[in-house]
Amino acid sequence: MARCPTALLDDLVPVLTVLRTWSGVIEKKPGVFYAYRQPFLHFHLGADGRRRADIRSPAGWASIDLPWPLSRRRGQGLLRELRRCYAERGGSRSSGRVGRNRGRARFRS
């Protein structure tokens, strides 16, 4: 399955903007994120045109379907899942960077 073209990630800007602020997270290529030097998040586009996010936690890779455009609710759900997997991988919430009041995604309805 091919990687998702960057142009098809424009509706994810609020989520990706928050993700870029997290300690230990770097974007090696557009839409390809590593957390603490380990692959963490990337996106695929299936032959059927469906987009998905692959998120890595200590238990392995999980795929999440991402309709286009992404609704506010689905974006918030994606961010919650990313926070959970990041914390499981050793991401620190004590830095304040991933806390409840900071780093919230802003979506247009």
Chimera marker file (.cmm) of the C-alpha trace (Angstrom):
<marker_set name="trace">
<marker id="1" x="0.000" y="0.000" z="0.000" r="1" g="1" b="0" radius="0.5"/>
<marker id="2" x="1.354" y="3.394" z="-1.016" r="1" g="1" b="0" radius="0.5"/>
<marker id="3" x="2.094" y="6.255" z="1.328" r="1" g="1" b="0" radius="0.5"/>
<marker id="4" x="-0.524" y="8.979" z="1.304" r="1" g="1" b="0" radius="0.5"/>
<marker id="5" x="0.416" y="12.027" z="-0.780" r="1" g="1" b="0" radius="0.5"/>
<marker id="6" x="1.136" y="15.086" z="1.327" r="1" g="1" b="0" radius="0.5"/>
<marker id="7" x="-1.603" y="17.024" z="-0.469" r="1" g="1" b="0" radius="0.5"/>
<marker id="8" x="-4.181" y="14.652" z="1.030" r="1" g="1" b="0" radius="0.5"/>
<marker id="9" x="-3.067" y="15.468" z="4.581" r="1" g="1" b="0" radius="0.5"/>
<marker id="10" x="-4.113" y="19.129" z="4.522" r="1" g="1" b="0" radius="0.5"/>
<marker id="11" x="-7.174" y="18.489" z="6.705" r="1" g="1" b="0" radius="0.5"/>
<marker id="12" x="-4.887" y="16.979" z="9.377" r="1" g="1" b="0" radius="0.5"/>
<marker id="13" x="-2.920" y="20.200" z="9.918" r="1" g="1" b="0" radius="0.5"/>
<marker id="14" x="-4.431" y="20.863" z="13.396" r="1" g="1" b="0" radius="0.5"/>
<marker id="15" x="-3.463" y="17.371" z="14.620" r="1" g="1" b="0" radius="0.5"/>
<marker id="16" x="-0.027" y="17.397" z="13.011" r="1" g="1" b="0" radius="0.5"/>
<marker id="17" x="0.701" y="20.879" z="14.378" r="1" g="1" b="0" radius="0.5"/>
<marker id="18" x="0.079" y="19.630" z="17.917" r="1" g="1" b="0" radius="0.5"/>
<marker id="19" x="2.111" y="16.466" z="17.298" r="1" g="1" b="0" radius="0.5"/>
<marker id="20" x="5.107" y="18.497" z="16.130" r="1" g="1" b="0" radius="0.5"/>
<marker id="21" x="5.300" y="20.189" z="19.560" r="1" g="1" b="0" radius="0.5"/>
<marker id="22" x="5.726" y="16.954" z="21.536" r="1" g="1" b="0" radius="0.5"/>
<marker id="23" x="9.080" y="16.213" z="23.085" r="1" g="1" b="0" radius="0.5"/>
<marker id="24" x="10.998" y="13.526" z="21.221" r="1" g="1" b="0" radius="0.5"/>
<marker id="25" x="8.764" y="13.643" z="18.132" r="1" g="1" b="0" radius="0.5"/>
<marker id="26" x="10.296" y="14.552" z="14.786" r="1" g="1" b="0" radius="0.5"/>
<marker id="27" x="8.894" y="14.569" z="11.275" r="1" g="1" b="0" radius="0.5"/>
<marker id="28" x="11.485" y="12.838" z="9.090" r="1" g="1" b="0" radius="0.5"/>
<marker id="29" x="9.457" y="13.384" z="5.907" r="1" g="1" b="0" radius="0.5"/>
<marker id="30" x="6.126" y="15.139" z="5.433" r="1" g="1" b="0" radius="0.5"/>
<marker id="31" x="3.564" y="12.987" z="7.243" r="1" g="1" b="0" radius="0.5"/>
<marker id="32" x="6.139" y="10.513" z="8.627" r="1" g="1" b="0" radius="0.5"/>
<marker id="33" x="6.748" y="10.904" z="12.356" r="1" g="1" b="0" radius="0.5"/>
<marker id="34" x="9.204" y="9.286" z="14.734" r="1" g="1" b="0" radius="0.5"/>
<marker id="35" x="8.973" y="9.324" z="18.527" r="1" g="1" b="0" radius="0.5"/>
<marker id="36" x="12.227" y="8.830" z="20.380" r="1" g="1" b="0" radius="0.5"/>
<marker id="37" x="13.983" y="7.598" z="17.210" r="1" g="1" b="0" radius="0.5"/>
<marker id="38" x="11.367" y="4.922" z="16.526" r="1" g="1" b="0" radius="0.5"/>
<marker id="39" x="8.685" y="5.024" z="13.801" r="1" g="1" b="0" radius="0.5"/>
<marker id="40" x="5.469" y="6.376" z="15.312" r="1" g="1" b="0" radius="0.5"/>
<marker id="41" x="2.990" y="7.613" z="12.685" r="1" g="1" b="0" radius="0.5"/>
<marker id="42" x="2.574" y="7.579" z="8.917" r="1" g="1" b="0" radius="0.5"/>
<marker id="43" x="-0.291" y="7.589" z="6.443" r="1" g="1" b="0" radius="0.5"/>
<marker id="44" x="-1.357" y="5.319" z="3.602" r="1" g="1" b="0" radius="0.5"/>
<marker id="45" x="-3.730" y="5.639" z="0.689" r="1" g="1" b="0" radius="0.5"/>
<marker id="46" x="-5.300" y="2.377" z="-0.424" r="1" g="1" b="0" radius="0.5"/>
<marker id="47" x="-6.025" y="1.349" z="-3.999" r="1" g="1" b="0" radius="0.5"/>
<marker id="48" x="-9.685" y="1.994" z="-3.198" r="1" g="1" b="0" radius="0.5"/>
<marker id="49" x="-8.856" y="5.622" z="-2.320" r="1" g="1" b="0" radius="0.5"/>
<marker id="50" x="-9.323" y="5.156" z="1.428" r="1" g="1" b="0" radius="0.5"/>
<marker id="51" x="-6.858" y="6.916" z="3.680" r="1" g="1" b="0" radius="0.5"/>
<marker id="52" x="-5.560" y="5.521" z="6.943" r="1" g="1" b="0" radius="0.5"/>
<marker id="53" x="-3.136" y="6.385" z="9.722" r="1" g="1" b="0" radius="0.5"/>
<marker id="54" x="-0.737" y="3.773" z="11.042" r="1" g="1" b="0" radius="0.5"/>
<marker id="55" x="0.198" y="4.444" z="14.677" r="1" g="1" b="0" radius="0.5"/>
<marker id="56" x="2.792" y="2.430" z="16.542" r="1" g="1" b="0" radius="0.5"/>
<marker id="57" x="2.458" y="1.603" z="20.211" r="1" g="1" b="0" radius="0.5"/>
<marker id="58" x="4.512" y="-0.876" z="22.239" r="1" g="1" b="0" radius="0.5"/>
<marker id="59" x="1.963" y="-3.547" z="21.259" r="1" g="1" b="0" radius="0.5"/>
<marker id="60" x="2.583" y="-2.963" z="17.526" r="1" g="1" b="0" radius="0.5"/>
<marker id="61" x="1.008" y="-1.060" z="14.642" r="1" g="1" b="0" radius="0.5"/>
<marker id="62" x="-2.652" y="-0.039" z="14.641" r="1" g="1" b="0" radius="0.5"/>
<marker id="63" x="-4.504" y="1.324" z="11.612" r="1" g="1" b="0" radius="0.5"/>
<marker id="64" x="-7.193" y="3.964" z="11.805" r="1" g="1" b="0" radius="0.5"/>
<marker id="65" x="-9.407" y="4.852" z="8.850" r="1" g="1" b="0" radius="0.5"/>
<marker id="66" x="-9.395" y="8.581" z="8.152" r="1" g="1" b="0" radius="0.5"/>
<marker id="67" x="-12.188" y="9.841" z="5.916" r="1" g="1" b="0" radius="0.5"/>
<marker id="68" x="-11.495" y="12.974" z="3.906" r="1" g="1" b="0" radius="0.5"/>
<marker id="69" x="-12.126" y="15.631" z="4.997" r="1" g="1" b="0" radius="0.5"/>
<marker id="70" x="-11.615" y="14.747" z="8.617" r="1" g="1" b="0" radius="0.5"/>
<marker id="71" x="-14.370" y="15.965" z="10.918" r="1" g="1" b="0" radius="0.5"/>
<marker id="72" x="-13.612" y="17.785" z="14.139" r="1" g="1" b="0" radius="0.5"/>
<marker id="73" x="-14.760" y="14.798" z="16.183" r="1" g="1" b="0" radius="0.5"/>
<marker id="74" x="-12.607" y="12.322" z="14.249" r="1" g="1" b="0" radius="0.5"/>
<marker id="75" x="-9.622" y="14.662" z="14.499" r="1" g="1" b="0" radius="0.5"/>
<marker id="76" x="-9.994" y="14.864" z="18.258" r="1" g="1" b="0" radius="0.5"/>
<marker id="77" x="-10.286" y="11.063" z="18.410" r="1" g="1" b="0" radius="0.5"/>
<marker id="78" x="-7.101" y="10.693" z="16.364" r="1" g="1" b="0" radius="0.5"/>
<marker id="79" x="-5.278" y="13.085" z="18.678" r="1" g="1" b="0" radius="0.5"/>
<marker id="80" x="-6.482" y="11.135" z="21.744" r="1" g="1" b="0" radius="0.5"/>
<marker id="81" x="-5.196" y="7.890" z="20.239" r="1" g="1" b="0" radius="0.5"/>
<marker id="82" x="-1.859" y="9.508" z="19.380" r="1" g="1" b="0" radius="0.5"/>
<marker id="83" x="-1.537" y="10.816" z="22.958" r="1" g="1" b="0" radius="0.5"/>
<marker id="84" x="-2.287" y="7.366" z="24.359" r="1" g="1" b="0" radius="0.5"/>
<marker id="85" x="0.279" y="5.632" z="22.138" r="1" g="1" b="0" radius="0.5"/>
<marker id="86" x="2.845" y="8.367" z="22.779" r="1" g="1" b="0" radius="0.5"/>
<marker id="87" x="2.433" y="7.971" z="26.551" r="1" g="1" b="0" radius="0.5"/>
<marker id="88" x="2.782" y="4.183" z="26.244" r="1" g="1" b="0" radius="0.5"/>
<marker id="89" x="6.051" y="4.681" z="24.368" r="1" g="1" b="0" radius="0.5"/>
<marker id="90" x="7.469" y="6.737" z="27.213" r="1" g="1" b="0" radius="0.5"/>
<marker id="91" x="6.289" y="10.216" z="26.209" r="1" g="1" b="0" radius="0.5"/>
<marker id="92" x="6.273" y="12.538" z="29.177" r="1" g="1" b="0" radius="0.5"/>
<marker id="93" x="3.147" y="14.414" z="30.135" r="1" g="1" b="0" radius="0.5"/>
<marker id="94" x="5.056" y="16.180" z="32.907" r="1" g="1" b="0" radius="0.5"/>
<marker id="95" x="6.635" y="18.542" z="30.382" r="1" g="1" b="0" radius="0.5"/>
<marker id="96" x="3.252" y="20.177" z="29.877" r="1" g="1" b="0" radius="0.5"/>
<marker id="97" x="3.541" y="19.778" z="26.134" r="1" g="1" b="0" radius="0.5"/>
<marker id="98" x="0.850" y="17.130" z="25.889" r="1" g="1" b="0" radius="0.5"/>
<marker id="99" x="-1.270" y="18.269" z="28.795" r="1" g="1" b="0" radius="0.5"/>
<marker id="100" x="-4.991" y="18.908" z="28.794" r="1" g="1" b="0" radius="0.5"/>
<marker id="101" x="-4.889" y="22.645" z="28.250" r="1" g="1" b="0" radius="0.5"/>
<marker id="102" x="-1.948" y="22.866" z="25.885" r="1" g="1" b="0" radius="0.5"/>
<marker id="103" x="-1.527" y="21.493" z="22.428" r="1" g="1" b="0" radius="0.5"/>
<marker id="104" x="-5.207" y="21.173" z="21.552" r="1" g="1" b="0" radius="0.5"/>
<marker id="105" x="-6.139" y="20.726" z="17.937" r="1" g="1" b="0" radius="0.5"/>
<marker id="106" x="-8.264" y="23.444" z="16.406" r="1" g="1" b="0" radius="0.5"/>
<marker id="107" x="-10.725" y="22.263" z="13.774" r="1" g="1" b="0" radius="0.5"/>
<marker id="108" x="-13.195" y="24.174" z="11.708" r="1" g="1" b="0" radius="0.5"/>
<marker id="109" x="-16.666" y="22.675" z="11.769" r="1" g="1" b="0" radius="0.5"/>
<link id1="1" id2="2" r="1" g="1" b="0" radius="0.2"/>
<link id1="2" id2="3" r="1" g="1" b="0" radius="0.2"/>
<link id1="3" id2="4" r="1" g="1" b="0" radius="0.2"/>
<link id1="4" id2="5" r="1" g="1" b="0" radius="0.2"/>
<link id1="5" id2="6" r="1" g="1" b="0" radius="0.2"/>
<link id1="6" id2="7" r="1" g="1" b="0" radius="0.2"/>
<link id1="7" id2="8" r="1" g="1" b="0" radius="0.2"/>
<link id1="8" id2="9" r="1" g="1" b="0" radius="0.2"/>
<link id1="9" id2="10" r="1" g="1" b="0" radius="0.2"/>
<link id1="10" id2="11" r="1" g="1" b="0" radius="0.2"/>
<link id1="11" id2="12" r="1" g="1" b="0" radius="0.2"/>
<link id1="12" id2="13" r="1" g="1" b="0" radius="0.2"/>
<link id1="13" id2="14" r="1" g="1" b="0" radius="0.2"/>
<link id1="14" id2="15" r="1" g="1" b="0" radius="0.2"/>
<link id1="15" id2="16" r="1" g="1" b="0" radius="0.2"/>
<link id1="16" id2="17" r="1" g="1" b="0" radius="0.2"/>
<link id1="17" id2="18" r="1" g="1" b="0" radius="0.2"/>
<link id1="18" id2="19" r="1" g="1" b="0" radius="0.2"/>
<link id1="19" id2="20" r="1" g="1" b="0" radius="0.2"/>
<link id1="20" id2="21" r="1" g="1" b="0" radius="0.2"/>
<link id1="21" id2="22" r="1" g="1" b="0" radius="0.2"/>
<link id1="22" id2="23" r="1" g="1" b="0" radius="0.2"/>
<link id1="23" id2="24" r="1" g="1" b="0" radius="0.2"/>
<link id1="24" id2="25" r="1" g="1" b="0" radius="0.2"/>
<link id1="25" id2="26" r="1" g="1" b="0" radius="0.2"/>
<link id1="26" id2="27" r="1" g="1" b="0" radius="0.2"/>
<link id1="27" id2="28" r="1" g="1" b="0" radius="0.2"/>
<link id1="28" id2="29" r="1" g="1" b="0" radius="0.2"/>
<link id1="29" id2="30" r="1" g="1" b="0" radius="0.2"/>
<link id1="30" id2="31" r="1" g="1" b="0" radius="0.2"/>
<link id1="31" id2="32" r="1" g="1" b="0" radius="0.2"/>
<link id1="32" id2="33" r="1" g="1" b="0" radius="0.2"/>
<link id1="33" id2="34" r="1" g="1" b="0" radius="0.2"/>
<link id1="34" id2="35" r="1" g="1" b="0" radius="0.2"/>
<link id1="35" id2="36" r="1" g="1" b="0" radius="0.2"/>
<link id1="36" id2="37" r="1" g="1" b="0" radius="0.2"/>
<link id1="37" id2="38" r="1" g="1" b="0" radius="0.2"/>
<link id1="38" id2="39" r="1" g="1" b="0" radius="0.2"/>
<link id1="39" id2="40" r="1" g="1" b="0" radius="0.2"/>
<link id1="40" id2="41" r="1" g="1" b="0" radius="0.2"/>
<link id1="41" id2="42" r="1" g="1" b="0" radius="0.2"/>
<link id1="42" id2="43" r="1" g="1" b="0" radius="0.2"/>
<link id1="43" id2="44" r="1" g="1" b="0" radius="0.2"/>
<link id1="44" id2="45" r="1" g="1" b="0" radius="0.2"/>
<link id1="45" id2="46" r="1" g="1" b="0" radius="0.2"/>
<link id1="46" id2="47" r="1" g="1" b="0" radius="0.2"/>
<link id1="47" id2="48" r="1" g="1" b="0" radius="0.2"/>
<link id1="48" id2="49" r="1" g="1" b="0" radius="0.2"/>
<link id1="49" id2="50" r="1" g="1" b="0" radius="0.2"/>
<link id1="50" id2="51" r="1" g="1" b="0" radius="0.2"/>
<link id1="51" id2="52" r="1" g="1" b="0" radius="0.2"/>
<link id1="52" id2="53" r="1" g="1" b="0" radius="0.2"/>
<link id1="53" id2="54" r="1" g="1" b="0" radius="0.2"/>
<link id1="54" id2="55" r="1" g="1" b="0" radius="0.2"/>
<link id1="55" id2="56" r="1" g="1" b="0" radius="0.2"/>
<link id1="56" id2="57" r="1" g="1" b="0" radius="0.2"/>
<link id1="57" id2="58" r="1" g="1" b="0" radius="0.2"/>
<link id1="58" id2="59" r="1" g="1" b="0" radius="0.2"/>
<link id1="59" id2="60" r="1" g="1" b="0" radius="0.2"/>
<link id1="60" id2="61" r="1" g="1" b="0" radius="0.2"/>
<link id1="61" id2="62" r="1" g="1" b="0" radius="0.2"/>
<link id1="62" id2="63" r="1" g="1" b="0" radius="0.2"/>
<link id1="63" id2="64" r="1" g="1" b="0" radius="0.2"/>
<link id1="64" id2="65" r="1" g="1" b="0" radius="0.2"/>
<link id1="65" id2="66" r="1" g="1" b="0" radius="0.2"/>
<link id1="66" id2="67" r="1" g="1" b="0" radius="0.2"/>
<link id1="67" id2="68" r="1" g="1" b="0" radius="0.2"/>
<link id1="68" id2="69" r="1" g="1" b="0" radius="0.2"/>
<link id1="69" id2="70" r="1" g="1" b="0" radius="0.2"/>
<link id1="70" id2="71" r="1" g="1" b="0" radius="0.2"/>
<link id1="71" id2="72" r="1" g="1" b="0" radius="0.2"/>
<link id1="72" id2="73" r="1" g="1" b="0" radius="0.2"/>
<link id1="73" id2="74" r="1" g="1" b="0" radius="0.2"/>
<link id1="74" id2="75" r="1" g="1" b="0" radius="0.2"/>
<link id1="75" id2="76" r="1" g="1" b="0" radius="0.2"/>
<link id1="76" id2="77" r="1" g="1" b="0" radius="0.2"/>
<link id1="77" id2="78" r="1" g="1" b="0" radius="0.2"/>
<link id1="78" id2="79" r="1" g="1" b="0" radius="0.2"/>
<link id1="79" id2="80" r="1" g="1" b="0" radius="0.2"/>
<link id1="80" id2="81" r="1" g="1" b="0" radius="0.2"/>
<link id1="81" id2="82" r="1" g="1" b="0" radius="0.2"/>
<link id1="82" id2="83" r="1" g="1" b="0" radius="0.2"/>
<link id1="83" id2="84" r="1" g="1" b="0" radius="0.2"/>
<link id1="84" id2="85" r="1" g="1" b="0" radius="0.2"/>
<link id1="85" id2="86" r="1" g="1" b="0" radius="0.2"/>
<link id1="86" id2="87" r="1" g="1" b="0" radius="0.2"/>
<link id1="87" id2="88" r="1" g="1" b="0" radius="0.2"/>
<link id1="88" id2="89" r="1" g="1" b="0" radius="0.2"/>
<link id1="89" id2="90" r="1" g="1" b="0" radius="0.2"/>
<link id1="90" id2="91" r="1" g="1" b="0" radius="0.2"/>
<link id1="91" id2="92" r="1" g="1" b="0" radius="0.2"/>
<link id1="92" id2="93" r="1" g="1" b="0" radius="0.2"/>
<link id1="93" id2="94" r="1" g="1" b="0" radius="0.2"/>
<link id1="94" id2="95" r="1" g="1" b="0" radius="0.2"/>
<link id1="95" id2="96" r="1" g="1" b="0" radius="0.2"/>
<link id1="96" id2="97" r="1" g="1" b="0" radius="0.2"/>
<link id1="97" id2="98" r="1" g="1" b="0" radius="0.2"/>
<link id1="98" id2="99" r="1" g="1" b="0" radius="0.2"/>
<link id1="99" id2="100" r="1" g="1" b="0" radius="0.2"/>
<link id1="100" id2="101" r="1" g="1" b="0" radius="0.2"/>
<link id1="101" id2="102" r="1" g="1" b="0" radius="0.2"/>
<link id1="102" id2="103" r="1" g="1" b="0" radius="0.2"/>
<link id1="103" id2="104" r="1" g="1" b="0" radius="0.2"/>
<link id1="104" id2="105" r="1" g="1" b="0" radius="0.2"/>
<link id1="105" id2="106" r="1" g="1" b="0" radius="0.2"/>
<link id1="106" id2="107" r="1" g="1" b="0" radius="0.2"/>
<link id1="107" id2="108" r="1" g="1" b="0" radius="0.2"/>
<link id1="108" id2="109" r="1" g="1" b="0" radius="0.2"/>
</marker_set>
